Structures are given as structure tokens and as C-alpha cells.
Amino acid sequence: MDERLLHASSFGAAAIAYDEHRPDYAQAAVRWALRPAPGPRVLDLGAGTGKLTATLDALGAEVVAVEPDPAMLTELRRSLPAVRALPGSAEEIPLPDGSVDAVLAGNAMHWFDMAVAGPEIARVLAPGGILAGLWNVMDDRVEWVAGLARVSGSAAIGPRDTPTSWRAETAHMHLPKNGAAARFRLPEQAEFTHGQRRTADTLVSTLATRAGMLVMPDHERETTLGRIRAYLASRPETTDGEFTLPMLTGVLRVRRL
């Protein structure tokens, strides 16, 4: 638990870089997540700097964002001033009972303490409401991406960051780990093609915003980033100018009991 909290609280110091370099989410994935929702009211929970919030807003959802980190929340409010954005957490959601039709979490559900967050999410969801976690993963079925994952190590590209393992890692993410009663029906998972325009330098900057990298000792982080730079410089796909990083947006979707 202490390690989870350490990693979850690491992003604030890199909020500006996070906002600049993290990818958005495939619109098809967000539409699929929302399809069974009984209405348009959506909570982006653990919203960070608003990467998923912006997609929800563009799709016409009535979105409210909740984020615990003050620096991340400041960036969200700066970039999306028209969106209602509140301080709060998955374990303490500052919304009334039954006030949203869907709760979405972009690369955030793995930080939730679902023994506490599960009942809170169920509380704010309307009957038949949807909980969906979305994760952007690098498509390691592409050979150079698989090589990047090997070179980078798990601190930069972890088990939830490639499609070969994200399904297993997230299949039961909506369940508490302490045997408490489940609040949701059986999960569904789906993947949607996505991509992000990067250069070697901006891809390194993206990987530097991963929690495992942010909590590393400085010398270890610089060694890891140097190894990644050298790999990208050695590959014809990434050595010169912009390229598209092959990605998928994976979705875990469950309905409130």
C-alpha cells in the first residue's frame, strides 16, 4: 500500500510535462465505454491534467472531473476552464448519490483502493450506471516497440503498458482485494487502435512521466533514459524526425449492481 501511494502521488511534480507529453484516448474506446450508460452525465475520476476529460468534452458528455493532486488539478483547470473540476479522490468523491451515469478513469483505476472506492463509485452512479477504466498501451506486437519495452524496463513500460499483459493485469481491477462484496457485474474488455505522434526526444519525455520513473533515484533515472535514447537512435523507425508510436486504448467496462 505504501508503494502504491508513493507512485500515485508522484505525478504532481511533473504535472506540466505530464500534460504536454501524455497521449489522449482513442475516441472509439471512449464511445464503447459509454455506450451502455443510462445518460450523458460522466465523472472523470482521477482525471490528472484532463487527457480523458478533453475527449469526453469533445464527445458532448456532461463531464465533471475529480483529481486529488493540486498541481494536476491546476493544469486541468488551465487547459479546460469550462469543465467543472473538483478536488477529491476515488475513495472520497465530492458528488451526491446517483448523480452520474458513468464513471471513467484514464490510466488511474490501478491507483484506487477499491475496498473503499468501489462503494463510493457505486454510490455516485445512477441505477445501471457504468464504471470503465481506460489504459493507453504500447503495441508490442510491433517489433521495435517490443524492443523498446525490453530496453526500458518495467519502471518505464510496465505490465499494464503493453497489450500482451494488460488484459490479465486489469481484468479484476474493479474488485477489492480484501474479499469485500463486489459492487459491479462481470467485466467486459476491448481494445481500440490508437497512436501518438512522437520524436525520439518527446517519446523519452513521455516515458519520463511514468510513476516508476518519477520515484527513481536521479542517477538511476538518467541511466535508464540514456539507455532508451540510445535504443531509439539505433532504430530506423525512430532515429529521424516524427513517427507514430503504435498504441491501443484498452477498456475495462462494468455495470453497477
BELURFEN-V779243 format. One record per residue. RES is the residue in one small letter. OMEGA is omega in whole degrees, -180 to 180 (NA if undefined). Layout:
BEGIN
RES | OMEGA
RES | OMEGA
END
This chain:
BEGIN
m | 180
d | 179
e | 178
r | -179
l | 178
l | -180
h | -177
a | -177
s | -173
s | -168
f | -175
g | -179
a | -179
a | -173
a | -178
i | 178
a | 178
y | -178
d | -177
e | -166
h | 180
r | -179
p | 170
d | -177
y | 179
a | -179
q | 179
a | 178
a | 180
v | 177
r | 179
w | 179
a | -174
l | -169
r | -178
p | -176
a | -177
p | -179
g | -172
p | -175
r | -173
v | 172
l | 170
d | -171
l | -171
g | -166
a | 180
g | 180
t | 173
g | 179
k | 177
l | 179
t | -178
a | 178
t | 177
l | 180
d | 180
a | 179
l | 175
g | 177
a | 172
e | -166
v | 168
v | -178
a | 176
v | -176
e | -177
p | -173
d | -176
p | -179
a | 177
m | 180
l | 177
t | 179
e | 179
l | -179
r | 178
r | -175
s | -178
l | -173
p | -179
a | -178
v | 175
r | -176
a | -171
l | 169
p | -180
g | -177
s | 178
a | -179
e | -180
e | -174
i | -174
p | -180
l | -180
p | 176
d | 173
g | -171
s | 179
v | -180
d | 179
a | 171
v | 178
l | 179
a | -179
g | -177
n | -175
a | -171
m | -180
h | 175
w | -174
f | 168
d | -169
m | 174
a | 177
v | -176
a | -179
g | 177
p | 179
e | 179
i | 178
a | 180
r | -175
v | 180
l | 171
a | 176
p | -177
g | -178
g | -173
i | 166
l | 179
a | 171
g | 178
l | 178
w | 170
n | -178
v | 176
m | -174
d | -177
d | 168
r | 173
v | -168
e | -176
w | 177
v | 175
a | 177
g | 177
l | 179
a | 179
r | -178
v | -173
s | -176
g | -171
s | 178
a | -179
a | 179
i | -173
g | -175
p | 175
r | -171
d | 176
t | -175
p | 180
t | -176
s | -174
w | -180
r | 180
a | -177
e | -173
t | -173
a | -178
h | -176
m | -178
h | -176
l | 174
p | -178
k | -175
n | 179
g | 177
a | -177
a | 176
a | 179
r | -171
f | 178
r | -178
l | -175
p | 169
e | 177
q | 177
a | 179
e | -177
f | -179
t | -180
h | 178
g | 180
q | 176
r | -177
r | 159
t | 177
a | -178
d | -177
t | 174
l | 174
v | 179
s | 176
t | -178
l | 179
a | 179
t | 177
r | -175
a | -180
g | 178
m | -177
l | -178
v | 179
m | 166
p | -173
d | -176
h | 179
e | 178
r | -179
e | 176
t | 180
t | 180
l | 176
g | 178
r | 178
i | 178
r | -179
a | 178
y | -179
l | 178
a | -177
s | -174
r | 179
p | -178
e | -170
t | -171
t | -171
d | 173
g | -175
e | 175
f | 175
t | 174
l | -179
p | -176
m | 168
l | 166
t | 178
g | -177
v | 167
l | -177
r | 177
v | 179
r | 178
r | 174
l | NA
END
